């Protein structure tokens, strides 16, 4: 069973990792890259998706770490 998607979001001048639907941050980091690394570890462990946001809150990138039911051919 897959866990919650992990979001990297701006947070009070820093970057936070938040599980989807959570109000509180799982962790807070000084740089976006540190937050991405932390969130990627969680997403891999939970077989969920990593969603990286821009400073304005828009989605920048997504990375799936779950079992894809429709893997690409080729």
TIFI-383626 format. One record per residue: residue in one letter; x, z, y of N, C-alpha, C in turn. Coordinates in steps of 0.02 Angstrom, whole numbers, padded with zeros to 5 digits, always signed. Atoms other than C-alpha are relative to their C-alpha. Layout:
aXZYXZYXZY/...
# end
This chain:
x+00042+00000-00059+00000+00000+00000+00044+00000+00062/x-00041+00006-00061+00068-00049+00170-00016+00056+00048/x+00008-00052-00050+00096+00078+00307-00023-00030+00066/x+00021+00022-00067+00055+00067+00492+00051-00047+00029/x-00046+00043-00037+00128-00073+00595+00036+00042+00052/x-00042-00037-00047+00269-00009+00706+00009-00041+00063/x-00005+00034-00065+00267-00053+00891+00057+00030+00041/x-00051-00021-00048+00416-00046+01010-00028-00014+00069/x+00035+00006-00064+00342-00012+01181+00039+00036+00056/x-00031-00036-00055+00404+00037+01355-00032+00069+00007/x+00024-00069-00003+00390+00225+01383+00040+00040+00051/x-00031-00041-00052+00433+00315+01546+00073-00018+00014/x-00068+00023-00015+00586+00210+01583+00045-00007-00061/x-00037+00007+00062+00641+00211+01401-00042-00043-00047/x+00037+00039+00050+00579+00131+01240-00022+00046-00057/x+00028-00043+00052+00467+00212+01110-00019-00041-00061/x+00026+00027+00062+00423+00177+00930-00066+00037-00013/x+00065-00030+00014+00238+00205+00895-00032-00035-00059/x+00040+00027+00054+00139+00183+00736-00065-00026+00029/x+00061+00030-00026-00013+00073+00764-00057+00051+00001/x+00056-00046-00007-00158+00177+00830+00020+00071+00019/x-00023-00067-00017-00050+00330+00865+00003+00009+00076/x-00007-00017-00070-00056+00415+01035+00071+00021+00017/x-00069-00025-00010+00114+00498+01017+00052-00047-00028/x-00056+00040+00023+00279+00411+00999+00032+00033-00061/x-00038-00024+00058+00370+00427+00833+00070+00020+00023/x-00066-00014-00029+00535+00420+00929+00007-00036+00066/x-00013+00029-00065+00600+00379+01103+00075-00014+00005/x-00069+00022-00002+00762+00284+01138+00018-00025+00069/x-00025+00022-00065+00869+00240+01289+00000-00075+00009/x-00001+00073-00004+00876+00055+01247-00052-00030-00047/x+00048+00034+00043+00755-00069+01173+00030-00014-00069/x-00032+00016+00064+00881-00117+01038+00002+00061-00046/x+00001-00061+00041+00895+00064+00979-00070+00012-00029/x+00069-00009+00022+00705+00073+00969-00017-00052-00054/x+00012+00052+00049+00698-00093+00875+00031+00018-00067/x-00034-00019+00062+00826-00033+00747-00037+00055-00036/x+00037-00056+00030+00729+00128+00718-00066-00024-00028/x+00065+00025+00022+00561+00039+00706+00007-00046-00061/x-00011+00045+00057+00633-00091+00587+00011+00040-00065/x-00011-00043+00059+00692+00046+00468-00066+00028-00026/x+00065-00028+00019+00518+00124+00469-00043-00055-00031/x+00041+00055+00025+00432-00045+00445+00022-00023-00069/x-00026+00018+00067+00545-00088+00298-00022+00051-00052/x+00018-00054+00047+00513+00080+00216-00076-00001-00015/x+00072-00001+00009+00324+00067+00243-00029-00069-00018/x+00021+00069+00015+00317-00121+00206-00055-00021+00048/x+00049+00017-00052+00228-00153+00371+00032-00049+00048/x-00024+00048-00048+00251-00261+00524+00031+00035+00060/x-00033-00023-00061+00368-00233+00671-00025-00044+00057/x+00025+00036-00058+00293-00281+00840+00040+00023+00060/x-00043-00016-00057+00412-00288+00989-00035-00024+00064/x+00034+00016-00063+00337-00282+01164+00051-00010+00056/x-00040+00010-00061+00409-00339+01331-00011+00060+00046/x+00010-00055-00048+00429-00218+01477-00070+00002+00032/x+00068+00002-00029+00259-00277+01543-00054+00013-00052/x+00047-00017+00053+00177-00233+01376-00021-00059-00044/x+00017+00057+00041+00152-00411+01313+00044-00003-00063/x-00039+00006+00062+00209-00449+01135+00055-00052+00008/x-00059+00043-00004+00383-00523+01129+00014-00034-00067/x-00019+00025+00066+00409-00542+00942-00033+00043-00054/x+00025-00037+00059+00344-00491+00770+00045-00015-00059/x-00042+00008+00060+00436-00466+00607-00034+00036-00057/x+00035-00029+00056+00348-00437+00442+00048+00026-00053/x-00041-00030+00052+00425-00319+00315-00041+00019-00061/x+00044-00014+00056+00280-00314+00194+00003-00057-00051/x+00005+00052+00049+00234-00419+00045-00048-00053+00027/x+00040+00053-00029+00172-00583+00116-00041-00034-00055/x+00043+00030+00051+00021-00646+00019+00001-00076+00003/x-00004+00072-00007+00051-00823+00084+00071-00019+00022/x-00069+00017-00020+00240-00853+00082+00007-00074+00016/x-00010+00071-00017+00299-01016+00161+00033-00037-00058/x-00030+00042+00053+00345-01159+00044+00063-00032+00027/x-00057+00039-00019+00512-01242+00044+00062+00037+00007/
# end
